[in-house]
Protein backbone atom coordinates (compact mmCIF):
# COMPACT_ATOMS: atom_id res chain seq x y z
CA UNK A 1 0.00 0.00 0.00
CA UNK A 2 1.38 3.43 -0.93
CA UNK A 3 1.91 5.57 2.19
CA UNK A 4 -0.18 8.72 2.48
CA UNK A 5 1.56 12.10 2.40
CA UNK A 6 2.48 13.20 5.90
CA UNK A 7 2.27 9.68 7.31
CA UNK A 8 6.05 9.29 7.26
CA UNK A 9 8.86 11.47 8.55
CA UNK A 10 10.68 11.81 5.21
CA UNK A 11 9.52 12.37 1.67
CA UNK A 12 12.70 10.89 0.18
CA UNK A 13 15.40 8.42 1.15
CA UNK A 14 18.31 9.37 -1.13
CA UNK A 15 20.77 6.69 -2.22
CA UNK A 16 23.83 6.63 -4.45
CA UNK A 17 27.55 6.10 -4.15
CA UNK A 18 27.72 8.82 -1.50
CA UNK A 19 30.27 9.37 1.25
CA UNK A 20 33.22 7.69 -0.48
CA UNK A 21 35.17 10.88 -1.18
CA UNK A 22 34.50 10.88 -4.93
CA UNK A 23 33.71 14.40 -6.15
CA UNK A 24 31.48 13.22 -8.99
CA UNK A 25 29.14 11.35 -6.67
CA UNK A 26 29.06 14.22 -4.17
CA UNK A 27 28.04 16.53 -7.02
CA UNK A 28 25.21 14.12 -7.83
CA UNK A 29 24.07 14.19 -4.20
CA UNK A 30 24.11 18.00 -4.25
CA UNK A 31 22.20 18.13 -7.55
CA UNK A 32 19.60 15.66 -6.25
CA UNK A 33 19.01 17.70 -3.10
CA UNK A 34 18.73 20.95 -5.08
CA UNK A 35 16.20 19.33 -7.44
CA UNK A 36 14.15 18.10 -4.48
CA UNK A 37 14.22 21.59 -2.94
CA UNK A 38 12.92 23.09 -6.19
CA UNK A 39 10.11 20.52 -6.03
CA UNK A 40 9.21 21.62 -2.49
CA UNK A 41 11.08 18.98 -0.46
CA UNK A 42 13.41 20.70 1.99
CA UNK A 43 16.48 19.09 3.52
CA UNK A 44 14.47 18.16 6.60
CA UNK A 45 12.37 15.90 4.38
CA UNK A 46 15.35 13.85 3.14
CA UNK A 47 17.42 11.08 4.69
CA UNK A 48 20.63 10.08 2.90
CA UNK A 49 22.21 6.63 2.84
CA UNK A 50 25.96 7.19 3.01
CA UNK A 51 29.29 5.50 3.56
CA UNK A 52 30.13 8.46 5.82
CA UNK A 53 26.89 9.58 7.45
CA UNK A 54 28.47 12.19 9.70
CA UNK A 55 30.35 13.73 6.79
CA UNK A 56 27.17 13.78 4.70
CA UNK A 57 25.26 15.48 7.52
CA UNK A 58 27.90 18.22 7.69
CA UNK A 59 28.21 18.62 3.92
CA UNK A 60 24.53 18.61 2.99
CA UNK A 61 22.55 19.43 6.12
CA UNK A 62 20.40 16.28 5.95
CA UNK A 63 19.77 13.35 8.22
CA UNK A 64 22.00 10.47 7.19
CA UNK A 65 22.41 6.80 8.06
CA UNK A 66 25.15 4.31 7.29
CA UNK A 67 24.48 2.36 4.12
CA UNK A 68 26.21 -0.60 5.76
CA UNK A 69 23.81 -0.80 8.73
CA UNK A 70 20.83 -2.96 7.67
CA UNK A 71 18.74 -1.90 10.65
CA UNK A 72 19.39 1.79 10.03
CA UNK A 73 18.65 1.49 6.29
CA UNK A 74 15.42 -0.41 6.95
CA UNK A 75 14.37 2.20 9.51
CA UNK A 76 15.07 5.03 7.04
CA UNK A 77 13.02 3.30 4.33
CA UNK A 78 10.11 2.64 6.69
CA UNK A 79 10.21 6.33 7.57
CA UNK A 80 10.27 7.56 3.97
CA UNK A 81 7.60 7.81 1.28
CA UNK A 82 10.04 7.18 -1.58
CA UNK A 83 13.53 5.90 -2.39
CA UNK A 84 15.43 8.02 -4.94
CA UNK A 85 18.45 6.55 -6.71
CA UNK A 86 20.08 9.92 -7.27
CA UNK A 87 22.51 9.74 -10.15
CA UNK A 88 25.43 7.52 -11.08
CA UNK A 89 26.21 4.17 -12.61
CA UNK A 90 24.79 1.98 -9.87
CA UNK A 91 23.74 -1.02 -11.95
CA UNK A 92 26.92 -2.32 -13.61
CA UNK A 93 29.26 -5.27 -13.14
CA UNK A 94 32.34 -3.82 -14.81
CA UNK A 95 34.42 -4.53 -11.71
CA UNK A 96 32.25 -6.98 -9.76
CA UNK A 97 28.65 -7.99 -9.14
CA UNK A 98 28.54 -6.24 -5.77
CA UNK A 99 27.11 -2.91 -6.96
CA UNK A 100 24.18 -4.61 -8.73
CA UNK A 101 23.59 -6.85 -5.72
CA UNK A 102 23.61 -3.99 -3.20
CA UNK A 103 21.25 -1.69 -5.11
CA UNK A 104 18.94 -4.56 -6.11
CA UNK A 105 18.68 -5.48 -2.43
CA UNK A 106 18.06 -1.85 -1.51
CA UNK A 107 15.21 -1.46 -4.01
CA UNK A 108 13.69 -4.75 -2.88
CA UNK A 109 13.88 -3.65 0.76
CA UNK A 110 12.32 -0.29 -0.14
CA UNK A 111 9.33 -2.06 -1.69
CA UNK A 112 8.92 -4.22 1.40
CA UNK A 113 9.05 -1.08 3.56
CA UNK A 114 6.53 0.79 1.40
CA UNK A 115 8.98 3.37 -0.03
CA UNK A 116 8.29 3.92 -3.75
CA UNK A 117 11.52 3.62 -5.81
CA UNK A 118 12.46 6.07 -8.56
CA UNK A 119 15.69 6.99 -10.34
CA UNK A 120 17.22 10.15 -11.80
CA UNK A 121 20.38 10.56 -13.88
CA UNK A 122 21.25 6.87 -13.93
CA UNK A 123 23.41 4.92 -16.32
CA UNK A 124 23.08 1.19 -16.91
CA UNK A 125 25.90 -1.16 -17.80
CA UNK A 126 28.10 -2.81 -18.58
CA UNK A 127 26.13 -5.90 -17.57
CA UNK A 128 28.30 -8.86 -18.46
CA UNK A 129 26.59 -11.57 -16.40
CA UNK A 130 23.08 -12.97 -16.52
CA UNK A 131 22.77 -12.30 -12.79
CA UNK A 132 23.56 -8.61 -13.22
CA UNK A 133 21.04 -8.29 -16.04
CA UNK A 134 18.33 -10.04 -13.98
CA UNK A 135 18.93 -7.86 -10.89
CA UNK A 136 18.98 -4.67 -12.95
CA UNK A 137 15.73 -5.54 -14.70
CA UNK A 138 14.06 -6.69 -11.49
CA UNK A 139 14.99 -3.52 -9.60
CA UNK A 140 14.54 -0.82 -12.23
CA UNK A 141 11.22 -2.12 -13.59
CA UNK A 142 9.66 -1.13 -10.25
CA UNK A 143 10.83 2.51 -10.46
CA UNK A 144 8.01 5.01 -10.84
CA UNK A 145 10.37 7.09 -13.03
CA UNK A 146 13.55 5.78 -14.65
CA UNK A 147 15.59 8.69 -16.00
CA UNK A 148 18.78 7.67 -17.86
CA UNK A 149 21.68 9.92 -18.75
CA UNK A 150 23.13 8.48 -21.97
CA UNK A 151 22.41 6.56 -25.16
CA UNK A 152 24.19 3.30 -24.16
CA UNK A 153 21.99 3.14 -21.05
CA UNK A 154 18.87 3.61 -23.15
CA UNK A 155 20.05 0.71 -25.30
CA UNK A 156 20.42 -1.44 -22.18
CA UNK A 157 16.93 -0.40 -21.06
CA UNK A 158 15.57 -1.54 -24.43
CA UNK A 159 17.31 -4.92 -24.15
CA UNK A 160 15.96 -5.40 -20.64
CA UNK A 161 12.42 -4.33 -21.54
CA UNK A 162 12.51 -1.27 -19.26
CA UNK A 163 10.52 1.90 -19.85
CA UNK A 164 12.89 4.86 -19.45
CA UNK A 165 13.20 8.61 -20.09
CA UNK A 166 16.37 9.86 -21.81
CA UNK A 167 18.03 12.77 -20.07
CA UNK A 168 21.45 13.92 -18.92
CA UNK A 169 23.79 13.78 -15.96
CA UNK A 170 22.36 15.44 -12.86
CA UNK A 171 25.53 17.52 -12.43
CA UNK A 172 24.46 19.47 -15.54
CA UNK A 173 21.73 21.07 -13.39
CA UNK A 174 24.23 22.58 -10.94
CA UNK A 175 24.86 26.30 -10.96
CA UNK A 176 28.58 27.00 -11.13
CA UNK A 177 30.20 29.19 -8.48
CA UNK A 178 31.60 32.48 -9.68
CA UNK A 179 35.36 32.75 -9.97
CA UNK A 180 37.09 34.96 -7.41
CA UNK A 181 37.21 38.53 -8.67
CA UNK A 182 34.76 37.89 -11.48
CA UNK A 183 32.50 40.83 -12.20
CA UNK A 184 28.83 40.30 -12.95
CA UNK A 185 28.31 39.52 -16.61
CA UNK A 186 32.04 39.06 -17.30
CA UNK A 187 33.84 35.74 -17.76
CA UNK A 188 37.47 35.53 -16.69
CA UNK A 189 39.91 35.37 -19.60
CA UNK A 190 41.34 31.90 -20.10
CA UNK A 191 45.00 31.52 -19.21
CA UNK A 192 47.71 29.03 -20.06
CA UNK A 193 46.71 26.15 -17.81
CA UNK A 194 46.26 22.50 -18.74
CA UNK A 195 44.11 20.34 -16.47
CA UNK A 196 44.95 16.64 -16.62
CA UNK A 197 42.92 13.92 -14.88
CA UNK A 198 43.63 10.20 -14.63
CA UNK A 199 41.91 7.56 -12.54
CA UNK A 200 42.96 3.99 -11.70
CA UNK A 201 42.12 1.79 -14.68
CA UNK A 202 43.84 -0.77 -16.89
CA UNK A 203 44.09 2.06 -19.46
CA UNK A 204 45.71 4.60 -17.11
CA UNK A 205 49.35 3.90 -18.05
CA UNK A 206 48.59 3.98 -21.78
CA UNK A 207 46.71 7.24 -21.41
CA UNK A 208 49.59 8.70 -19.39
CA UNK A 209 52.03 7.80 -22.19
CA UNK A 210 49.76 9.43 -24.78
CA UNK A 211 49.26 12.58 -22.67
CA UNK A 212 52.91 13.00 -21.64
CA UNK A 213 54.17 14.61 -24.90
CA UNK A 214 51.21 17.01 -25.00
CA UNK A 215 51.77 17.98 -21.37
CA UNK A 216 55.53 18.41 -21.92
CA UNK A 217 54.95 20.70 -24.91
CA UNK A 218 52.18 22.72 -23.25
CA UNK A 219 53.32 26.35 -22.96
CA UNK A 220 51.71 27.04 -19.58
CA UNK A 221 51.04 25.44 -16.22
CA UNK A 222 50.14 21.74 -16.09
CA UNK A 223 47.97 20.71 -13.13
CA UNK A 224 47.04 17.15 -12.20
CA UNK A 225 43.39 17.21 -11.12
CA UNK A 226 42.22 14.52 -8.69
CA UNK A 227 38.51 13.97 -8.06
CA UNK A 228 39.11 11.26 -5.45
CA UNK A 229 41.79 9.94 -3.13
CA UNK A 230 42.70 7.19 -5.57
CA UNK A 231 43.14 9.74 -8.36
CA UNK A 232 45.40 11.78 -6.10
CA UNK A 233 47.56 8.77 -5.26
CA UNK A 234 47.87 7.76 -8.92
CA UNK A 235 48.71 11.25 -10.17
CA UNK A 236 51.20 11.76 -7.35
CA UNK A 237 52.91 8.48 -8.18
CA UNK A 238 53.13 9.41 -11.87
CA UNK A 239 54.54 12.81 -11.00
CA UNK A 240 57.07 11.23 -8.67
CA UNK A 241 58.14 8.67 -11.30
CA UNK A 242 58.56 11.40 -13.92
CA UNK A 243 55.83 9.93 -16.16
CA UNK A 244 53.92 13.23 -16.28
CA UNK A 245 55.34 16.68 -15.73
CA UNK A 246 52.86 18.31 -13.38
CA UNK A 247 53.61 21.57 -11.65
CA UNK A 248 51.35 20.23 -8.90
CA UNK A 249 48.53 17.80 -8.18
CA UNK A 250 45.32 19.27 -6.76
CA UNK A 251 42.50 17.35 -5.08
CA UNK A 252 39.11 18.91 -5.87
CA UNK A 253 36.80 18.25 -2.96
CA UNK A 254 33.80 20.47 -3.73
CA UNK A 255 32.04 22.48 -6.41
CA UNK A 256 33.48 25.70 -5.01
CA UNK A 257 37.01 24.40 -5.69
CA UNK A 258 36.28 24.10 -9.41
CA UNK A 259 36.20 27.87 -10.02
CA UNK A 260 39.83 28.24 -9.01
CA UNK A 261 41.00 25.68 -11.59
CA UNK A 262 38.54 25.66 -14.49
CA UNK A 263 37.84 29.38 -14.73
CA UNK A 264 41.45 30.01 -15.75
CA UNK A 265 42.10 26.87 -17.82
CA UNK A 266 42.69 26.81 -21.56
CA UNK A 267 42.65 23.01 -22.04
CA UNK A 268 41.55 19.87 -20.22
CA UNK A 269 42.38 16.20 -20.82
CA UNK A 270 40.86 13.56 -18.58
CA UNK A 271 39.25 10.22 -17.84
CA UNK A 272 36.51 10.73 -15.28
CA UNK A 273 32.98 11.54 -16.41
CA UNK A 274 32.56 14.44 -14.04
CA UNK A 275 35.92 15.91 -15.01
CA UNK A 276 34.45 16.03 -18.52
CA UNK A 277 31.11 17.39 -17.25
CA UNK A 278 32.82 20.19 -15.29
CA UNK A 279 35.01 21.04 -18.30
CA UNK A 280 31.90 21.27 -20.48
CA UNK A 281 30.09 23.45 -17.94
CA UNK A 282 33.07 25.81 -17.77
CA UNK A 283 33.47 25.77 -21.56
CA UNK A 284 37.06 24.50 -21.38
CA UNK A 285 38.48 22.89 -24.57
CA UNK A 286 38.46 19.18 -23.81
CA UNK A 287 39.80 15.83 -24.98
CA UNK A 288 38.44 12.71 -23.28
CA UNK A 289 40.30 9.55 -22.25
CA UNK A 290 37.35 7.11 -22.12
CA UNK A 291 37.50 4.14 -19.76
CA UNK A 292 33.75 3.50 -19.78
CA UNK A 293 30.90 3.81 -22.34
CA UNK A 294 29.25 6.58 -20.31
CA UNK A 295 32.35 8.79 -20.71
CA UNK A 296 32.53 8.23 -24.45
CA UNK A 297 28.79 8.92 -24.74
CA UNK A 298 29.17 12.24 -22.94
CA UNK A 299 32.09 13.22 -25.19
CA UNK A 300 29.91 12.57 -28.24
CA UNK A 301 27.05 14.56 -26.73
CA UNK A 302 29.16 17.70 -26.31
CA UNK A 303 31.18 17.22 -29.49
CA UNK A 304 34.67 16.73 -28.07
CA UNK A 305 37.23 14.13 -29.21
CA UNK A 306 38.16 10.85 -27.56
CA UNK A 307 41.69 9.48 -27.60
CA UNK A 308 42.52 6.75 -30.10
CA UNK A 309 46.04 5.79 -31.09
CA UNK A 310 47.15 9.32 -30.27
CA UNK A 311 45.91 12.21 -28.15
CA UNK A 312 43.68 14.59 -30.17
CA UNK A 313 43.78 18.35 -29.77
CA UNK A 314 41.26 19.46 -27.10
CA UNK A 315 38.18 21.06 -28.65
CA UNK A 316 35.68 23.56 -27.17
CA UNK A 317 32.58 21.64 -26.05
CA UNK A 318 29.06 22.41 -27.19
CA UNK A 319 27.53 24.29 -24.25
CA UNK A 320 25.19 21.95 -22.31
CA UNK A 321 21.56 23.00 -22.11
CA UNK A 322 21.56 23.57 -18.38
CA UNK A 323 18.12 25.21 -18.28
CA UNK A 324 16.60 22.35 -20.25
CA UNK A 325 18.21 19.82 -17.89
CA UNK A 326 16.81 21.66 -14.85
CA UNK A 327 13.28 21.86 -16.29
CA UNK A 328 13.34 18.18 -17.25
CA UNK A 329 14.49 16.97 -13.83
CA UNK A 330 12.11 19.32 -12.01
CA UNK A 331 9.13 18.02 -14.00
CA UNK A 332 10.02 14.42 -13.13
CA UNK A 333 10.42 15.27 -9.44
CA UNK A 334 7.04 16.96 -9.33
CA UNK A 335 5.41 14.06 -11.18
CA UNK A 336 6.69 11.51 -8.66
CA UNK A 337 6.23 13.52 -5.49
CA UNK A 338 2.74 14.76 -6.36
CA UNK A 339 1.55 11.15 -6.39
CA UNK A 340 2.78 10.49 -2.85
C-alpha positions, 0 to 999 in steps of 0.5 A, a space after each residue: 500500500 502506498 503511504 499517504 503524504 504526511 504519514 512518514 517522517 521523510 519524503 525521500 530516502 536518497 541513495 547513491 555512491 555517496 560518502 566515499 570521497 569521490 567528487 562526482 558522486 558528491 556533485 550528484 548528491 548535491 544536484 539531487 538535493 537541489 532538485 528536491 528543494 525546487 520541487 518543495 522537499 526541503 532538507 528536513 524531508 530527506 534522509 541520505 544513505 551514506 558510507 560516511 553519514 556524519 560527513 554527509 550530515 555536515 556537507 549537505 545538512 540532511 539526516 544520514 544513516 550508514 548504508 552498511 547498517 541494515 537496521 538503520 537502512 530499513 528504519 530510514 526506508 520505513 520512515 520515507 515515502 520514496 527511495 530516490 536513486 540519485 545519479 550515477 552508474 549503480 547497476 553495472 558489473 564492470 568490476 564486480 557484481 557487488 554494486 548490482 547486488 547492493 542496489 537490487 537489495 536496496 530497491 527490494 527492501 524499499 518495496 517491502 518497507 513501502 517506499 516507492 523507488 524512482 531513479 534520476 540521472 542513472 546509467 546502466 551497464 556494462 552488464 556482463 553476467 546474466 545475474 547482473 542483467 536479472 537484478 537490474 531488470 528486477 529492480 529498475 522495472 519497479 521505479 516510478 520514473 527511470 531517468 537515464 543519462 546516456 544513449 548506451 543506457 537507453 540501449 540497455 533499457 531496451 534490451 531489458 524491456 525497461 521503460 525509461 526517459 532519456 536525459 542527462 547527468 544530474 551535475 548538468 543542473 548545478 549552478 557553477 560558483 563564480 570565480 574569485 574577482 569575477 564581475 557580474 556579466 564578465 567571464 574571466 579570460 582563459 590563461 595558459 593552464 592545462 588540467 589533466 585527470 587520470 583515474 585507476 584503470 587498466 588504461 591509465 598507463 597507456 593514457 599517461 604515455 599518450 598525454 605526456 608529450 602534449 603535457 611536456 609541450 604545453 606552454 603554460 602550467 600543467 595541473 594534475 586534477 584529482 577527483 578522489 583519493 585514488 586519483 590523487 595517489 595515482 597522479 602523485 605516483 606518476 609525477 614522482 616517477 617522472 611519467 607526467 610533468 605536473 607543476 602540482 597535483 590538486 584534489 578537488 573536494 567540492 564544487 566551489 574548488 572548481 572555479 579556481 581551476 577551471 575558470 582560468 584553464 585553456 585546455 583539459 584532458 581527462 578520464 573521469 565523467 565528471 571531469 568532462 562534465 565540469 570542463 563542459 560546464 566551464 566551456 574548457 576545450 576538452 579531450 576525453 580519455 574514455 575508460 567506460 561507455 558513459 564517458 565516451 557517450 558524454 564526449 559525443 554529446 558535447 562534441 569533443 574528441 576521444 583518444 585513439 592511437 594518439 591524443 587529439 587536440 582538445 576542442 571547445 565543447 558544445 555548451 550543455 543546455 543547463 536550463 533544459 536539464 533543470 526543467 526536465 528533472 524538475 518536472 520528473 520530481 514533481 510528477 513523482 512527489 505529487 503522487 505520494 
